[in-house]
Amino acid sequence: MKKILPRSSALIRRRASRFITSLAIILSTVLIVTLSTDVGSIMTVTGSPSSPQGNSMIILAWNDLGMHCYNNDFQDLAILPPYNTLWAQVIQVGDPPKNVTSGITVEYSFPENTSSAGKTNFWTYAQQLFGVSLQPNIGLTGKGLSGTMDLEGDHYVARGIPLTEFRDDSVDPVQAPYPYQLAQIVVKDAVSGVILAQTTVVAPVSSEMNCVNCHSDTGDATSRYPIAPQGRVAANILAIHDYLSQSQYPAGHTEALLSKRPVLCAECHPDNALGAPGIAGVSSLSNAMHKHHSGLEDITPDTDGCYNCHPGPETQCLRDVMSQEYSMTCVDCHGDIANVAENPEPWLNEPRCDNAKCHGEEVNLTQPLYRFSVGHGRLYCEGCHDSTHAIATSREPNDAIKFVNLQGHTGTLKSCETCHGVQPTASFVHKAVFPKIYLPVIGK
């Protein structure tokens, strides 16, 4: 193994600054648009509980993505860090219900997964990759495996939880992945500490990014090029990258990647998932990876083809009602790998539920992305329907726990009494009443 060379401290500071600033801009834009728009709903906008101990509360909670993946080894390269994000809205039951945003604290924990250090080598390389010195079990945003969720306008969020798919009680935890981890969310009175509500929600996570299928020492991708097998999958990828592209590396980044490990792919390739701008003229990480692998026989135009890289034959992250009851695949929404390779804004320009070929005018996304959109009563779509790729009813029993606790059965939250306490006399209005919002690159 070659010695890891020290990085420029200025470069590290610039990278960390860009990462934090880009995330802040994206999240602030979404938050401002959401809060400044009137949904015209029946729910009281926001406020504190009028009498916390005497009023029933419920929690709508979800992971922002249907699956968060991260590298299983960071010593050579990094695509994504451990970084789960939980959202919650706290509702005081009543007619009308109230979205509670003061007088409470919202806490999260993982009773079966209290530590990540020792289950991943992320902390060994975090300083070199992301320019931050982290204590074990603390993620890039300062969050740990338990803590307090932050109020962001009309909801609470714990962003950047450094979660792995390995529970504490396994004899050899890294040999027993459990991708549908369970988070416990508890609402307490801010003064007395009395528990007002609690729920259990899935935090999906997986390091099953299957580059090994082609990039092992004996894999067809490794043997196709005149490179020396490096003994590790990620190192083989870097060797191929150097062979194919080093003559095109941008100024200031001409050194062979194998000589500067660990490598953060987003140092050069723009990546909206990290809020990383990359280098001007370099294609986005998503575009580069999908374009390079487009046309390969192994990447069939279906979900199994996607599982060659995305989690994965074991994880099977696509588990939503569309896949389970209607046999839809990744390609039905995203198109094939060649289509994905042409996406001008990966992660920000994604399939919409109100597409004419899908639900059309039956629904109305209020943001460019489903996961940021709200509908009935200012509730987030994911609060009632669950996360992308896990839209209820999911294949995974863990995804159903919160729905059963709320309404007594699985599937989309649709019992009016859950929030209202009674059957309302007014007609149910599912979608928001204000105009749709699109990114400039998204067609209608």
C-alpha angles and dihedrals in degrees: 000000000000122000115265108241121223117254128229108268089218091056091049092051092048091049094050091046093050091047095052095040095050092049091049093051094050095046095043092052092052092046095048094049092047096049096043095055124085112226093190091223134153095243120101105252103238140315147125124292111273091219111000099192093047100047129071117241133192133193125223105198137168146156109258093232129041088231134009115202128192138176116282090212128027102185094097108023143348130215100163133002126220099284121149120170125205124198129193140179118198115213127195105213114238143106097293100022121220129227102225116217104157141040092042142080122217117208132186133198142161107228093188096040113044100152137040100177108101091029094073135018092226093116092054091062104025093102094052094043104038104017096240132112108225133188114231113280093016117114134213094277095046095259122133135193090286134022147101124315117231124238112240108178107288099004145037123244140186104197126193102014107178095227128163130194093245121099123214099241099063116109087225103015097188089060094055110058116190105185098182098067120183122234123194116216119194129187117206135183104260093225107035099027090228112156109246101175142347139187142178120235136177119251102192117207136162141168091196097122098149104213085135090077090075107007104057116116089267097034121124093246092054094046093046094069131054095251131124113247107251101205094246132070097231092048090052089054091052091049091054091045090054092047094050103035116017092103087060099046111131123251112285091024102066096117117109110265091227087063097052104046135190094056125193104211090208090062086086106007115068110239123188090192088068097029086241117153095201119191124320112258095022115113119245116269091246094049093046095049097044094044093049092051097041114117096023114139092229092058099075117187095256142069093282088056091054090049088067085082110005121067102309164187090342101033097040093191094188100083106136131128092265093059095040102043103023102032092235118163134203089268094059090068106021101032122229125312092273090056092049090050089062097051104127094206112025114201091016100055105052138145115296128218090219092058110131090241092053125036095331116182092355087086135029121205108212094200133038088259130052091224092062097041127105133204136163112028093354088290115150114250090237090055091068103021100032131229129326111280089018101062108154132300092046127185091235118085091212091063089058097055096088094046093050090049092050102043108006097253142057126264136058115345101258106143107112091201090065091076103015099043088220136046104274119231093216120088117261114253111196105184132054118256102224125090123280117261120220135183110240090251095054117092123215 
